[in-house]
Amino acid sequence: MPVPVGGNVSGPSTFDKLRMGAMMGGTVGLIIGFIFGATNIIRFGPGPNGMMRTLAQYMLGSAATFGFFMSIGTTIRTESSPIMTEAFARAHGRPIILPSRYRRARECNRREGN
């Protein structure tokens, strides 16, 4: 039996998409910034700022750039598939309490071994 979706829950809003794109892009940017920053520090040395500050500058700059463009990209792509809208609605909907007649039927089926 499919789980009914309660209320007027719709898919993710534009702000939700913007935030999700920024988080994904920021995460990818941090990783890419770490890789390129560590490579450049190994090749050319840390410079006058020191190793940690130089690495942090690479990581934050890359995360900001990736996050900005990824948030714009996911906001522009606003079409939503019915599968994703239903999944979002199920995750954010109100909890459903089955009426007692359904609970009794499930208990009887369990006892019978169905």
Residue pairs with C-beta under 8 A, 6 or more apart in sequence:
3 90
3 96
4 96
5 86
5 89
5 90
5 93
6 93
6 94
6 96
7 93
7 94
9 88
9 89
9 92
9 93
10 85
10 88
10 89
11 80
11 84
11 85
11 88
11 89
12 20
12 80
12 88
14 75
14 78
17 74
17 75
17 77
17 78
18 71
18 74
18 75
19 71
20 74
21 67
21 70
21 71
21 72
21 73
21 74
21 75
22 67
22 68
22 70
22 71
23 67
24 70
24 74
25 63
25 66
25 67
25 68
25 69
25 70
25 71
26 63
26 64
26 66
26 67
26 70
27 63
28 66
28 70
29 59
29 62
29 63
29 64
29 65
29 66
29 67
30 59
30 62
30 63
32 62
32 66
33 58
33 59
33 60
33 61
33 62
33 63
34 55
34 58
34 59
36 58
36 62
37 54
37 55
37 57
37 58
37 59
37 62
38 55
40 54
40 58
41 51
41 54
41 55
46 54
47 54
49 57
